[in-house]
């Protein structure tokens, strides 16, 4: 049986089309993918992310343990700061990509919905000394308010100074009368906030955000637009662009791997890969020929020879072109390189793209 978030009834009442995603019954769209996508880019959208996992790690030895389990430098985090990082296996492959929050007396590790059980087991089996792990995923709801008008929407619901929050910071506050943790993070390439609260408060908070956002044109947004938004921002999706066979260096995410800190799981393999050079690189590409959108698993070719596979692909509502990502040999990763994508048995032209497809508007400090 599929799991449901505390907002399932709200989605159904709103006319959402529900699909299976990572073992959950989730809204893929409410009105249309194009409308929802473009509203987030131009105004503001509200997402239900309550399927994500929340693992709390505490105790005198918590920081030391997380420093050894994660690739980024956990010791650099001050209370109220967050960090993107990886759990890697001994080969350097990505077990999961997560966000870690340093709170006053513990750490919050937010993991991908399909990896909750795996990550909990992985982390718990590697904890040593005076440290505990508390999985509060089932009792926690997570709402994301994303878009250029996200700040005034959230500011209208709280006395907290959200306007002064840089990206990847968090604070405890009441939001719409509900106790929550407000984080200036997101997965769209837009400015925005993610708000954690108790599962029992999810519907109240959802209604409060929708009411506060009405004057700004807020709409509920499903997983369909969430996927196209993150693709335009060239943000990886675990299970597509990342896996236990892919390393952060191959994915171009070395900023979250600190080889100069102490020992951590996967360090030796990653240090060797950096010294020798990666054997493949994740690139973005834009289709130069019509013929359909590239999809996960489609072959990438160069001069008629297979060189890789598409990991993510779709029509870009912002660019109004078909775009995608995939792994190719390093010599083909130069922007402007001509490649082909095999779509329904026919090879269609594409070109390697430099950087993000749509520039990020995340607020910095």
C-alpha positions in Angstrom: 0.0 0.0 0.0 1.3 3.5 -0.9 2.1 5.9 1.8 0.2 9.2 2.0 1.3 12.6 3.4 -0.9 14.5 5.9 -2.0 16.6 3.0 -3.4 13.8 0.8 -7.1 14.9 1.4 -6.2 18.5 0.5 -4.6 17.4 -2.8 -7.6 15.3 -3.7 -10.0 18.1 -2.8 -8.0 20.5 -4.9 -8.4 18.2 -8.0 -4.8 17.0 -8.1 -3.8 14.1 -10.2 -2.1 11.6 -7.9 0.7 9.2 -8.9 3.0 6.7 -7.2 6.4 8.2 -6.4 9.0 6.4 -4.3 6.3 4.4 -2.5 4.1 7.5 -1.9 0.9 8.6 -3.5 1.7 12.2 -4.5 0.2 15.0 -6.6 1.9 15.3 -10.0 -0.2 18.3 -11.1 -3.2 20.3 -10.1 -4.0 22.6 -13.1 -1.3 22.0 -15.6 2.5 21.5 -15.5 3.1 24.5 -17.6 1.0 26.8 -15.5 2.5 25.6 -12.3 6.0 25.8 -13.6 5.7 29.3 -15.0 3.9 30.5 -11.8 6.9 29.5 -9.7 9.2 31.3 -12.1 7.2 34.5 -12.2 5.3 34.6 -8.8 5.1 31.8 -6.2 4.1 28.2 -5.7 3.4 25.9 -2.8 4.7 22.3 -2.7 4.0 19.4 -0.4 7.3 17.7 0.4 6.1 15.8 3.4 7.3 12.5 1.9 10.9 13.5 2.6 12.7 12.0 5.6 13.9 13.8 8.7 16.5 12.1 10.8 17.7 13.9 14.0 21.2 13.0 15.3 22.2 14.2 18.8 24.7 13.5 21.6 28.2 14.6 22.5 29.7 12.6 19.7 27.2 13.6 17.0 29.4 16.1 15.1 32.3 13.7 15.0 30.2 10.9 13.7 28.5 13.0 11.0 31.9 14.4 9.9 33.0 10.8 9.3 29.8 9.8 7.5 29.3 12.9 5.2 31.6 14.3 2.5 31.2 18.0 3.3 32.7 19.7 6.4 30.1 19.4 9.1 32.4 21.1 11.6 32.1 24.3 9.6 28.4 24.5 10.4 27.2 27.0 13.0 23.8 26.7 14.7 21.2 27.9 12.2 23.2 26.9 9.2 22.5 24.2 6.6 24.7 22.3 4.2 24.3 20.2 1.1 26.4 17.0 1.3 26.6 13.4 0.4 26.6 10.0 2.0 29.1 7.9 0.0 30.0 4.3 0.0 33.6 3.1 0.2 33.9 3.3 -3.7 32.8 7.0 -3.6 29.4 6.2 -5.0 26.5 8.3 -3.7 24.3 6.5 -1.2 22.2 9.7 -1.0 22.4 13.5 -1.3 21.1 15.2 1.7 20.8 18.5 3.6 22.2 18.7 7.1 21.0 21.4 9.5 23.0 22.4 12.6 20.4 23.2 15.3 21.1 24.3 18.8 21.3 20.8 20.4 21.2 18.4 17.5 21.6 17.9 13.7 18.7 17.5 11.3 19.5 15.3 8.3 16.9 15.6 5.5 17.0 12.6 3.2 15.2 11.6 -0.1 11.8 10.0 0.3 12.8 6.7 -1.3 16.0 6.4 0.8 14.6 6.9 4.3 15.0 3.3 5.4 18.3 2.8 3.6 19.8 6.0 5.0 18.6 5.4 8.5 20.1 1.9 8.6 23.3 3.2 6.9 23.9 6.0 9.4 22.8 4.1 12.5 25.1 1.2 11.7 28.1 3.5 11.5 27.5 5.6 14.7 30.0 5.2 17.5 30.1 6.5 21.0 27.6 8.8 22.7 25.2 9.5 19.8 21.6 8.7 18.9 19.5 8.8 15.8 15.8 9.6 16.0 13.7 9.1 12.8 10.9 11.7 13.0 9.9 11.3 9.3 6.4 10.1 10.0 5.5 12.9 12.4 6.9 15.7 10.3 5.4 17.6 7.4 7.4 19.8 5.0 6.0 22.6 2.8 8.0 24.5 0.2 7.1 28.1 -0.8 9.1 28.9 -3.9 9.4 31.8 -6.4 10.2 35.5 -6.5 7.2 36.3 -4.3 8.0 33.6 -1.7 9.5 36.1 0.8 6.5 38.4 1.2 4.2 35.3 1.5 6.2 33.8 4.3 6.9 37.2 5.9 3.2 37.8 6.2 2.8 34.7 8.4 5.6 35.1 10.9 7.3 37.6 13.1 10.7 36.2 12.2 12.9 38.3 10.1 12.9 36.1 7.0 14.0 38.9 4.8 17.4 38.9 6.4 17.9 35.1 6.0 20.6 34.1 3.6 20.3 30.9 1.6 21.0 27.7 3.6 20.1 29.1 7.0 17.2 28.1 9.3 15.4 29.3 12.3 12.6 28.2 14.7 9.5 30.3 14.4 5.7 30.4 14.4 4.4 30.4 10.9 0.6 31.0 10.6 0.3 30.2 14.3 2.1 26.9 13.8 5.4 26.0 15.4 7.9 25.3 12.6 11.4 25.4 11.3 11.9 27.9 8.5 14.7 27.2 6.1 15.8 29.3 3.1 16.3 26.4 0.8 14.6 24.8 -2.2 14.9 22.7 -5.3 13.7 25.0 -8.0 16.5 27.5 -8.7 14.2 30.2 -7.3 14.3 32.0 -4.0 12.1 30.3 -1.5 11.6 28.7 1.9 11.0 25.2 3.2 8.9 25.0 6.4 9.0 21.9 8.7 6.1 21.4 11.1 4.3 18.6 12.9 2.2 16.4 10.7 -1.0 17.4 12.6 -0.4 21.1 11.7 0.2 20.5 8.0 -3.3 21.3 6.8 -3.5 24.5 8.9 -0.2 25.7 7.6 -1.1 24.8 3.9 -4.3 26.8 4.2 -2.5 29.8 5.8 0.2 29.9 3.1 -2.4 29.7 0.3 -4.4 32.5 1.9 -1.3 34.7 2.4 -0.2 34.0 -1.2 -3.5 34.7 -2.9 -2.7 38.4 -3.6 0.6 37.2 -5.2 -1.0 34.6 -7.5 0.1 31.5 -5.5 -0.8 28.1 -6.9 -0.3 24.6 -5.5 2.5 22.8 -7.5 2.9 19.0 -8.1 5.9 16.8 -8.8 5.7 17.3 -12.5 6.6 21.0 -12.3 9.0 20.3 -9.5 11.0 18.1 -11.9 11.1 20.5 -14.7 12.0 23.4 -12.4 15.0 21.5 -10.9 16.1 20.3 -14.3 16.2 23.9 -15.6 18.4 24.7 -12.6 20.5 21.6 -13.3 19.9 20.2 -9.9 20.4 16.4 -9.7 17.7 13.9 -8.8 18.7 10.8 -6.9 18.0 7.6 -8.8 18.4 9.5 -12.1 21.5 11.6 -12.0 23.0 10.2 -8.9 23.4 6.6 -7.6 25.7 4.3 -5.7 27.6 3.8 -9.0 28.1 7.6 -9.6 30.4 9.8 -7.6 29.9 13.4 -6.7 33.0 14.3 -8.8 31.5 12.8 -11.9 28.3 14.8 -11.2 30.3 18.0 -11.0 29.4 18.5 -7.3 32.9 18.6 -5.8 32.0 21.7 -3.8 30.3 19.3 -1.4 33.3 17.0 -1.0 36.0 18.3 1.3 39.1 16.1 0.7 41.2 18.3 3.0 39.2 17.5 6.1 39.6 14.4 8.3 38.8 10.9 7.2 35.3 10.1 5.9 33.7 7.1 4.1 34.7 7.1 0.5 37.5 9.6 0.8 40.3 7.3 -0.5 38.3 6.5 -3.6 37.4 10.1 -4.3 40.9 11.3 -3.7 42.2 8.8 -6.2 39.5 9.7 -8.7 40.4 13.4 -8.4 44.1 12.7 -8.9 43.5 10.4 -11.9 40.6 12.3 -13.5 37.0 11.3 -13.8 36.0 8.8 -16.5 32.7 10.5 -17.2 31.0 13.9 -16.5 27.5 15.0 -16.1 26.5 17.6 -18.7 23.5 19.5 -19.6 22.4 19.6 -23.2 19.9 21.4 -25.4 18.2 19.7 -28.3 19.0 21.4 -31.7 16.6 19.2 -33.6 13.0 18.5 -33.1 11.7 15.0 -32.5 10.6 14.7 -28.9 11.9 15.3 -25.4 14.9 13.3 -24.2 14.0 10.9 -21.4 15.9 8.9 -18.8 17.7 5.9 -20.3 17.9 7.3 -23.9 21.3 6.8 -25.5 23.7 9.6 -26.1 25.8 9.3 -29.2 28.7 11.2 -30.7 29.4 10.9 -34.4 27.1 7.9 -34.4 28.8 6.0 -31.6 27.1 5.4 -28.2 28.9 7.4 -25.5 26.4 7.6 -22.6 22.8 7.8 -21.5 20.4 10.5 -20.7 19.7 10.7 -16.9 17.1 13.4 -16.9 15.2 15.2 -19.7 12.1 17.2 -20.5 10.6 20.1 -22.3 11.7 23.4 -20.7 8.7 25.7 -20.1 11.0 28.6 -19.6 13.3 28.1 -22.6 10.5 26.5 -24.7 13.1 23.9 -25.9 13.8 20.3 -25.0 16.7 19.9 -22.5 18.4 17.1 -20.6 21.3 15.9 -18.6 23.5 12.8 -19.0 27.0 11.4 -18.5 29.6 11.5 -21.3 33.3 11.0 -21.5 35.3 14.1 -20.3 36.5 15.0 -23.8 32.9 15.5 -24.9 31.9 17.7 -21.9 33.0 21.0 -23.5 30.1 23.4 -24.0 29.1 23.6 -27.6 30.1 19.9 -28.4 27.7 18.4 -30.8 26.0 15.1 -29.7 23.0 13.1 -30.7 20.2 11.7 -28.6 18.4 8.5 -29.8 14.7 9.2 -29.5 12.4 6.4 -30.5 15.0 4.9 -32.7 16.1 8.1 -34.4 19.1 10.1 -33.7 18.4 13.8 -33.0 21.0 16.6 -32.7 21.8 18.2 -29.4 24.5 20.5 -28.0 26.3 20.4 -24.7 25.2 23.4 -22.6 27.3 25.5 -20.2 26.1 25.7 -16.6 22.5 25.9 -15.6 19.7 26.3 -18.2 18.1 28.9 -16.0 20.2 31.0 -13.7 19.5 30.5 -10.0 17.8 33.3 -8.1 18.5 31.9 -4.6 19.2 34.7 -2.1 22.8 34.9 -0.9 24.1 36.6 2.2 
